[in-house]
Amino acid sequence: MNGPSKPFLNLDRRRFLQGVSLAGAAGLVGMPFGRAFAAEPEKPKEIIVRAWGGSWVDSLKKGVSDPFTEATGIAVRHDLTEDNEIQPKVWAAVAQKRVPPIHINWDTTTNATKSALRGVTEDLSDLSNLAGVTELAKPVGLDGYPIVNTYGYVYVLAYRPSAFPNGAPKSWKDLLDPKFKGRIALYNDGIGFHFPAQVAGGGKLEDIPGNMQPAWDFIAKIKEQEPLLGEDPDFTAWFQKGEIDAACTISTNAREAKANGVDIAWTVPEEGAKYDTDGLWIPKGLPENELYWAKQYINFAITKDAQQVWLDGLGLPGVVPGVNPPADLVGDPSYPTTEADFKKLIRISSKVQVEHESEWFGKFKEIMQG
């Protein structure tokens, strides 16, 4: 996940016949997939879901994919190609009117918005279970549901407690201490760090995107600390090997390291931390029966039963009311549930991010390589 670096739809609407249950759906934790054709479409042998590796795919498999296979008999293959690598392949397939290489993309909302604006995504507005989700599931600034957001996450400041004997770091500026030179990690494009850097550099969030100079100035200071740059699996490995003391990373990675015996904690510093969402979408060009079953997969992914298991493994708040946080995350700043929780977080519109993300990533890399 490119930050997910931890990762839309515009489907031709088809008429579904009401009152016809999808065969086998009742066996799926009691939750119907929704309305079906009068005749159930032919089932493909498998559907391919692009996913992130590690605990990400493990949790998806346990909460969504395996129950889906059990109920339908359709195997689910997880393609672990990075989101930014699969994107041009999907775009090219749609442009050339070829069958896309995947059925479903588990993607960041920002990346997915790019695909939606490009017109390569199916519309999911007819999924029956959208009636039971929160407003977080709806992509902002887009018509219909070219993507269904499935949960939110926070880019926390993860740290090794032994490196901070006086308690959790209060500010991102604490990372400028000389003792952390070579001991900090960031995503290789800076995702998750641009916005708190704007505040830490003395700027204002309302100046984004017009004036990001405070962010670049602060990132230039961080660059002098010689941070390690990588992706999700790298953060877990670096903490496990004792190679870093702090990182701007998605809370899931820090929690995974902790579960593996690493002495690690995380916090939301006074400047705030970026809050974002991921979702599921379907590229255009699938055979009609495969499109149907891909939609049923997503429809199941937004049931309470699926989200409870899937997101319990990731430690992330979902989009279905009543999903309980894992015991270790009750009251945790990385698992926002109240208005007060969200006030501590930084939320920038997906549209703004789409319009400027390449520029921001490029500027970050320019600073780091300078």
N, C-alpha and C positions, 0 to 999 in steps of 0.2 A: 504494500500500500504505500503509495508515495505519500507518505505520511499517514496513513494511510497515506500517501504522498500527496499512511494510511494513509477513491475513489469515490439517450432518453427517449422517451417514447412518443410515437405518434401513430397508433394503429388504426387502420380502417375499421370503423365501428361495425360490428356484425350483430344481428338480432339474435338474442338468446330466447329460448322458449321457457316461460316461467313454469315452476312447479315440477320440473323434471330433475330428480336428484342424480348426481353423478355416480355411476355405479362404483361401488367400493369406497366411496368417500366417507360413509358413515363409520367405517372402521378406523378412520384417521382421527384419533383422540376425540371422537364425537363431534368434530367440526365439519360441516359440509363445505365442499369447495365452492358451491354456489350453483347458479343455473347452468344447465348444459344444453347441448343440441338435443333434438328429439332422438337422434341416434348418436350414441357416443362415438366420437372420432376414433379412428384406428390409433392404437398406442405405439409410439416408437419404442425401440428396444432401450434407448437411453436418451437422456437430455444432458447437455453439457453446460455446466455453470462455472463461469470464471470466478475464482476466489483467491484470497490471500492465504499464504501458508501458515504453518504453526498452529497456535491455539485458535486462529481465526477460522481456518477450514475445519478443524476438529469440532469446533462448536457448531458450525453450520451443519456439518454432517450429522451430529447427534440430535440437534433440535429440529432440523427441517428435512434434510435430504433422506436420511434413513427412514423416518416415518412416512415420507412421501412414497418411497419405494415400497415400503411394506403395504401401504394402502392401494397403490396402483399397479405394482409389479414393474414399474419403469425404473431402470437403473439410473443413477445420477453420477455422472463423471465430473470431477472437479478439475478444471484447467487452471493451473497456478501461474500462468503467464501474467506478468505485472500489468496493472491497469493501463499504464501509459504505453505499453508495448502492444496490447491487444487493440487499442483504440484505432490506429491507422489501418489495421487489418480488417476491422469491422466496417470502417468507413469505405474502404476500397471495395469490399464485397457488395455493399449496398449500392454504391455508385455504378458498379459493373453488373448489377442485377444477378449476382451470384448468391448462393446460399451462404449466410454468414458462418464463421467458424465456431460460434457458440450459440446456445439458445438463450441464455440469461447472463447478464453482466452484473456482478456484485461490484459496485463502483462508488467512488466518492460522488457526492451530489454535484460538486463543481465540475468534475470530468463529465458526468452524465449530462449536465446542463449543456455542455459543449456539443454533445451528440444530439441532444434534443433540438438545439438551435440549428443544427446542420440538417435536421429532418430525417435522421436515420433510425428513429425510434418508434416503437408501437405505442398506442395509447392504451392505458390500463384503467380508464375511467369506469369500465363496466365490471370490475372485480367486486363481487358482492360484499366481501369483508371490509371494504373501504368504509362501509357504514358504521363500523365499530372502532375506528382509529381516531387518534387525536390530530390536531391541526399540524403537528410536526411532520406527519406523513405527506402532506401536500407540498410539492416543490413550489417555492415562491417565485413569482414572475413568469410562470409558464402556464399555458393553457392546458386544462385537463390534467392528466396524470401521465406524462411521458416517462416518469420515474415514480416509484413509490419509495419515499424515505422510510427506512425501517428502524432506525435508532439514532441517537446522538452520541457524541463523544467529546472529550476534553483533552487538549494538548497540555498536559500537566508539566510541572517541573519535578521530575523524579530525581531522587538523591539517595546517596548512601549515608545513613545516619551517623556513622562513625566519622565521616568527613565534615559533619556539621554538629560538633559537640554542644553548641549552644542552642540547638533546636532547629526546626525547619527554617530554611531560607525564607526571609520575608519579601525579598525583591529579586527580580531577575538580575539586578545589578550586583548581587552577591557573587555571581559567577565571574566577575572581573577580578576577584582575589587572585594574586599571582600563584597561589598554591594549587589552583585548578588548571594551570597551563598544561594542555595536552590531556586533560582529564574530563572534558566536556564533550557531549555528543549532540549533534543536530541532524535533522533530515538533510539529505544532500542538495535539496533545492530550498531549504529554509522553511518549508511549509509548517504552519503552526507557530512560527517564531516571529513572523513579520509584524503582526499586530501588537503583541506585548512589547516588542522592541520599539515600536512607535512611541508607546507611553514611557518606557524606560529611558528613551532618548530625549524626553522632554516634550514630545509632541502630543497632539490630541487625536483621538479616534475620529472625530468629525472632519479632520483634515484628510482622511483617507477617501479617495485615492489622490486628491489634488496635491498634497504636500507630504511625501513620505521621507523627506530628508532626515528627520530625526531618527527614523528606523534604520536608515542606511548608516548613519553616524554611529549608532549603537552597535550595529552588526559589525562595523569596521573595528570597533573596540573588542568585540568578542573574537574576531578573526585573529587578533594578536594573541589570544589564548590558545591558538592552534587546536581548534575543536576537531573531533573525529566526525566524519560525515558518512551517513549510511541510510539503511532502510530498517523496517520493523524487526526482522530477525537479528540484525546486527546489534540493536540496542540490548536485547535480551542476552545475547552472547557476551557482549562487552561487560555488562553488569555481572554476569555469572563468573567471568574470568577476572574480575576485579580491575578491569582496564579503564573504567571511568567512574567518576564520583557523582556526576549530574548529567541530566539530559532533558531536552524538550521533546517529549514523546507522548504518544497516546497512552492513556492510563492502562489499557489492556496489556501493553508490553511490560510495564512496571509490575503489574499484578501477576503476570505470568512468571516473571523472574522471582518474585517473592514466593510464589507457590513452589518454585524449584529450589527453595532454600536460600535464596540471596537475601541478605539484610538490606532491604530497600524500603523507602517510603516515598510519598509524593504530596505535593501541595499546589494550591493556586496562589501565586504571589500577589502582592498588593496591586500590581499593575493590571492584573487579570490574566486570563488564559483563553486561548481560542476555543470556541465551541463550534462544532460542525456536525454534519450528518452524512450518512452513507445510504445507499438505496439499491434497489433492484430494477433492471429494465431489460427490454427485449429488442434486439435489432430487427429491422424490417428484412423481409426476404425469406422467412421460414416457410416451409410447406404448411398448409392450413392446419393439419392435424397436430403438427409439432408446436405451432404457435399456440393452439388451444391448450395443450398440456403444459407448456412453459408458463402460460398464464395461471393455470391451476397451482403450479408450484409457488408462484408469488402470492397467490391468494391464500394459500396455506401458511406462508411465512408471516402473514400479518394476522394470525390467530393468536389468542392468548397462550394457548398450549405450546405452540411452536416457539413463540418469543420467550416464554419463561425458561425453556431449556437452552435455546440458542444463546440468548443474551446473558443468562446466568453464567455461561462459560466465558463470556467476554467481559462481564462486569459492566455492561452498558445499559442505560435506560432506553426502553423501547417506545413504540407508538401506540400500544394497546393499553387502555386503562386496566389497572389491577395486576399488572406484572410486578412481582415483588423483587426488590433488590436483594442481592446476595447478602448474607448476614454480615460479611466483613466490610460491606460498603454502605450500610445504613448510616446516614448522616455524613457521608464522605463528600468532599467538594467535587470529586470527579464524577459523582452520580447525582446530578441536579434533579430535584423534584419539586422545589418550591420557587416562588418568585424571588425570594431572597437569594437563593442559590444562583439563579440565572443573572442576577444583577452583578455578580462577581465575575461573570464570564463575558467574553468579547464575541459578539455575533455580527458578522459582516455579510451583506446579501450575496447570494450565489451569483447574481448577475454582475455585480461589481467584481467579484473574484474572477469570473470567467473573462471579463473584459480586460483585466489587468494581470492575471496570474502569470502569463508567459513573461511579461515585463518584469514582474517581481522576482520570479525564479531566475531570470537572466541576470538581474542586478545582484541578487544574492551570490550567484556563482561567480560573477565578475569580481565581487569583493573578496570572496574566499580564494580565488585563484590569483588575485593581484599581488 
